[in-house]
């Protein structure tokens, strides 16, 4: 084999190795984007580099894997849904208090599912692995609640906070907390459901 052939083979091997490395990085990046959705873009914006953001997101995945998450029992799910409905009814008479109660209810649900319930940023990091698409709502609700505690939030903002809390609440619950329940169906709908 001539020296020229050896050089060509080495160059081809280096190019193939570089392409393989690029494909692995692109695949990991695509998987992180799919899993974290808008949280991926947020992490990239907050970190010094895309690589640092991706390391942070992989670290979140690692910490999340160590959690012992538990699904809710049907009874627990029904209890939370009823509590949410009660919150919405109380909002009309006491919006400021209700937003605080909504935060507490969401925090209880987070804890019951098995997520750490302490520092808000740690909570967000743990939730981001499975609930990234509703975290913007949770952050916005938290911000409004903090403004409410300082007396700076109006009724429309408080209503919006409740809507934001509901997005994460429904995601954690696995269903809309005030959606249709079988026992609440109108008799005319019974035929529709069974005739399919």
N, C-alpha and C positions, 0 to 999 in steps of 0.2 A: 504494500500500500504506500502510495506516494505521500509526501508531506502535504501536498495540496488536498488530497482526499481526506487526510486526517483532520485538517483544518476545517474543511466543509462539514464533515461529520460532527465535529465539536460544535460548530456554529448551529447546525440543525438541532442538536441535542439541547443547546442553551435556549434556542428559540422555542422549542417544544416545552421545555421546563417553564419558561416564562409564560407561555400561553396557558399551561395547566395551572400555574399559580394564579394568574389573572382570572381564570374560570372559577377557581375555588373562592377567591375573594368576592367575585361578582355574585356567586351563588349564595354565600353567607350574607352579603348585603341585601340581596333580594329577599331572603328568608326573614331577616330582621325587619325589613320594610313591611313585609306582609304581616308579621306578627304584631308589630308595634304601631303600624299605621301613622297617624299624626304625631304620636309620641316620638317616633324616629326622627322626624324633621325638627321637633322641639329639642331633642337631645343634641342633634348636630348643631343647631343654632346656639345652644348654651355652652358647648365644649369648644376647646381650642382647635380641634380638627375632627374630621369625619372618623378617623381611626380611634380617637379617644372616645367619641360618642358611641361607636360600635362596641368598644371594650366595656363601656359603662352598661350598655344594654345587655351584653352577654353576661355581665356580672349580676344584673337584675334577674336574668333567667336562672343563673346558678343559685342565687339566694331563694328565688321562688320555688325551685325544685326541692329545697329543704323544708318548706312549709308542709304542714299536715292539714290540707284543706278538706272540708267536709261539706257534702251537699246538705241542703236543708230538707228536713222531713216535710211531708205534706202539711202536717199540723203547724209546724213552725212557719212555713210559707204562708199559710192562711192567716196566722196570727200577725205576721208582718204586713200582709196586704190589708187586713182590717185596721191595723194601727195607722197605715198610710192614709186610708180613706178618712179616718178620724182627723188626722192632721189637716187634710184638705178642707174639711168642714169647718174646723176651728180657725182656719186662716182668715176667714171673712171678719171675725170679731177681734182677732189678736194676731195680725200678720207678723209683727216683730218677734213675739214669743214663739210663734209657730215655726219660724225659720230656725231658731235655736233648737227647738224640739226635733225638727227634721234632721238637723245635723247629728243630734244625739241618736236618733233612730237609725240613720245610715251608719253611724259608728258602731252601734250594737250589732247591726247586720254584718258589717265587715268583720267584727270580732268573732261572731258566731260561725262565720264561714271559715275562720282559721287564720285570717290575716292579722299581722301585728296592729295594734290599735294605740299608737303613741304619737310620735313625731309625725307631723303632716307630710313632710317630704319623704320620710321613710315609707309611710303608708302609700303615698303616690307611687313610689318606686316598686313596691310589691304588687300593687293593683295593676300597674302598667303592663304586666306580662300577659294577663288574660282580659283586662278591661280597658285597654288603651283607648278605644274609640269613644269611651264615655268620660275619660279623665278631664277633658277640657270643660265639660259641664261641672264636674266636681270642683275643679279649681275655681271656676267662675262663682259657683255657689259659696265656696269657702271665702272668697274675696268679698262677696256681698255680705255674708254673715259678719265678717270682721268689720266692715264699714257700719253695719247695723249696730254692733256693740259700741261703736264710737258715736252713734246717733246720726250717721251721715247717709243712711239709705232710705229712699222713699218707698212708698207702697208698691209702685210698679217694679222697682228693683227687687223688693222682697218677693213679689209674685214670681219674678224671673228666677230668683234663687230657688224657690220651691220646684219650679220646672226643671232646673238644672239638677237638683238633688234627685228628683224623680228619675232622671235618665240613668244615673249610676245605680240607684235603688232597684230599678227594673232589671238592669243588667245583672246585678248580684242576685236578685230574686229569681231570675230566669223567666220572668213574665211581667207584663204590665200590672202594677199593683191594683189598678182599678179597672182592669179589663173584664170582659164577660166571664162569668163563672157559670158552670152548667146549671146550678140550682137557681140562677137568676134569669134563665131564658124565658122568653115569652112562649106560651103554648103553640103559637103558630110556627115558631122556629123549630119545634121538636120534629115535625114531619120533614123539614128541610134537611136536618142533620142526619136523620136515619135513612132518608131515601137516596143517599149518595152511594 
